[in-house]
Amino acid sequence: MSNLLFTKTHEWVEFLDETTAKIGLTDYAQKELGDLVFVNLPEAGDEIGAGESIGDVESVKAVSEVYSPVTGTVSKVNEELLDHPDLINSEPYESWFVIFEDITDKEELLEKAEYERFLKGEE
């Protein structure tokens, strides 16, 4: 988990190389949402800008958007989450939503320590 970066909207980013990254929801987000029952994901080939929605998750409490911290093209979608959204609850840092390639821009990303301070309201 030390190689992950985070957003203030509670997504995590794992860069696989300079222009390719996995995106998922943080442990904090899944705890706040509760038991997830449905996931809506984009299609491979979709071009999505930083700050735009890459889908949503539905829990027993609410429906929440998931935002892209990067601008790029969706190269792969984690189809397993469509049938097993509960994996996000049990394994939030293994349950990636999408892999982006050809990343050209990224939002402000936080290191782990910065994200933890943000969660505590220190930032």
C-alpha positions as CSV (number, residue, x, y, z in Angstrom):
1,M,0.0,0.0,0.0
2,S,3.0,2.3,0.3
3,N,3.0,2.9,-3.5
4,L,-0.5,4.2,-3.5
5,L,-1.6,7.8,-3.8
6,F,-4.9,9.1,-2.7
7,T,-7.5,11.8,-3.5
8,K,-9.7,14.0,-1.2
9,T,-12.7,12.2,-2.7
10,H,-11.4,8.9,-1.3
11,E,-10.1,7.1,-4.4
12,W,-6.7,5.4,-4.5
13,V,-4.3,5.4,-7.4
14,E,-1.5,2.9,-8.1
15,F,0.8,3.9,-11.0
16,L,2.0,0.9,-12.9
17,D,4.3,3.1,-15.0
18,E,4.4,6.8,-16.0
19,T,1.2,6.6,-18.1
20,T,-0.8,3.6,-16.7
21,A,-2.6,3.4,-13.3
22,K,-5.2,1.4,-11.4
23,I,-8.0,3.2,-9.6
24,G,-10.0,2.0,-6.6
25,L,-11.9,3.2,-3.5
26,T,-10.2,3.6,-0.2
27,D,-10.8,1.6,2.9
28,Y,-12.2,4.8,4.5
29,A,-14.7,5.2,1.6
30,Q,-16.0,1.6,1.8
31,K,-16.4,1.8,5.6
32,E,-18.4,5.1,5.2
33,L,-20.6,3.6,2.5
34,G,-21.3,0.3,4.2
35,D,-22.1,-2.9,2.4
36,L,-21.8,-2.4,-1.3
37,V,-24.4,-4.1,-3.4
38,F,-23.9,-2.7,-6.9
39,V,-21.1,-1.2,-9.0
40,N,-21.5,0.7,-12.3
41,L,-18.3,1.0,-14.3
42,P,-17.2,2.6,-17.6
43,E,-16.4,0.7,-20.8
44,A,-12.9,-0.1,-22.0
45,G,-11.9,2.6,-24.5
46,D,-13.8,5.4,-22.7
47,E,-11.8,8.6,-22.4
48,I,-12.3,10.2,-19.0
49,G,-10.9,13.5,-17.6
50,A,-9.5,14.0,-14.2
51,G,-12.4,14.9,-11.8
52,E,-15.0,13.2,-14.0
53,S,-17.1,10.2,-12.9
54,I,-15.8,6.7,-13.7
55,G,-19.0,5.1,-12.3
56,D,-20.8,4.7,-9.1
57,V,-21.2,2.3,-6.2
58,E,-24.5,1.6,-4.4
59,S,-24.6,0.5,-0.8
60,V,-27.5,-0.2,1.5
61,K,-27.1,3.5,2.6
62,A,-26.7,5.5,-0.7
63,V,-25.3,5.7,-4.2
64,S,-22.0,7.5,-4.5
65,E,-20.0,8.6,-7.6
66,V,-16.4,7.4,-8.0
67,Y,-14.2,10.1,-9.6
68,S,-11.2,9.7,-11.8
69,P,-8.0,11.3,-10.4
70,V,-6.4,11.2,-13.8
71,T,-7.2,12.0,-17.5
72,G,-6.7,9.0,-19.8
73,T,-8.3,6.1,-21.6
74,V,-9.9,3.2,-19.7
75,S,-7.9,0.1,-20.9
76,K,-9.4,-2.5,-18.6
77,V,-12.4,-2.8,-16.3
78,N,-12.5,-5.1,-13.3
79,E,-15.5,-7.2,-14.4
80,E,-15.3,-9.2,-11.2
81,L,-16.7,-6.3,-9.2
82,L,-19.9,-6.3,-11.3
83,D,-20.8,-9.7,-9.9
84,H,-19.1,-9.3,-6.5
85,P,-19.2,-5.6,-5.3
86,D,-18.7,-6.9,-1.8
87,L,-15.0,-7.4,-2.7
88,I,-14.6,-3.7,-2.3
89,N,-15.6,-4.0,1.4
90,S,-13.4,-7.0,2.1
91,E,-10.4,-6.0,0.0
92,P,-10.5,-2.3,-0.9
93,Y,-6.9,-2.1,-2.0
94,E,-7.0,-5.2,-4.2
95,S,-10.4,-4.4,-5.7
96,W,-9.4,-1.9,-8.5
97,F,-12.2,-0.5,-10.6
98,V,-10.4,0.4,-13.8
99,I,-6.9,0.6,-15.4
100,F,-6.2,3.8,-17.2
101,E,-3.6,4.2,-19.9
102,D,-2.2,7.1,-21.9
103,I,-2.6,9.3,-18.8
104,T,-2.0,12.9,-19.7
105,D,-3.1,14.8,-16.5
106,K,-3.7,14.0,-12.9
107,E,-5.5,15.8,-10.0
108,E,-3.7,16.7,-6.8
109,L,-2.8,13.4,-5.3
110,L,-1.9,12.8,-1.7
111,E,0.8,10.6,-0.2
112,K,-0.4,8.2,2.4
113,A,0.7,10.4,5.4
114,E,-1.0,13.4,3.8
115,Y,-4.2,11.5,3.2
116,E,-4.2,10.3,6.8
117,R,-3.9,13.9,8.0
118,F,-6.7,14.9,5.7
119,L,-8.9,12.2,7.2
120,K,-8.2,13.5,10.7
121,G,-9.1,17.0,9.6
122,E,-5.6,18.3,9.9
123,E,-5.3,19.5,6.4
